[in-house]
Amino acid sequence: MHEELVDKKLTWDHRVLVVMLVCAVSLSLQEFIGDRGYFQTLDFLPWGIRHGKQWGELWTFAWWSAWRVIGYVIIPSVVILFWKGERLRDYGWSLRGFLRHLRLYVALYLGVLPLVWLFSLTADFKRIYPFYRLANRSIMDFVLWELLYAAQFLSLEFFFRGFMLWATRRSLGVYAIFVMVVPYNMIHYGKTLPESLGAIFAGIILGTIALRTRSIWGGVFVHVAVALTMDFLTIGYLRPR
């Protein structure tokens, strides 16, 4: 009876196992070591960098963003390079598919813009965004913060819509999208409920587009555009510094 339930067409694919393990390790490292609070406990760093009034908080976000690059880009890239016959460029780095569908990404951004505006009026969003609470102190503060923020989004898109999606697609087919959506949704815990629920639908949509276009850049564009808009809409609520 048990043998009848086994699909003989299923074949062993070590990439699925590796992706799941890399995902677990990467997210764990970012949660504990890549946390901004951990950065402030590093005794070998000068006190002024960890706690200084001028740039102390921005340094914590630089640490946070750097660990997203390490966990979302460097670690999976090393894994891909060790896989026989695999190339990094086949994991969504192509701009060709993005440029061909640029209108679609602009339409996606414009479609969510009214929701972003409505949510920006709520107390929860004003409490959370922008993450860097000194972003209104100067133009340099705002620009440096947004660059760190954008680097984080680029890294995130490569990990979820590049590495996870393309490494599992051969074995799981379209279901690879839903495997990717679970951890993607979970990294939004701690934010608002609408944003966490919205991440489920955004993950499915962006994952589907990434598979069809073979590019992660559409997700990068939408993510950065929405994030910039949210910060612009909420920065006015910060107290002057």
Helices and strands as residue ranges (DSSP letters): G 3-5, H 14-32, H 36-39, H 47-51, H 56-69, I 70-74, H 75-82, G 88-90, H 96-100, H 102-120, H 123-128, H 139-157, I 158-164, H 165-172, G 173-175, H 176-186, H 193-213, H 217-234, G 235-237
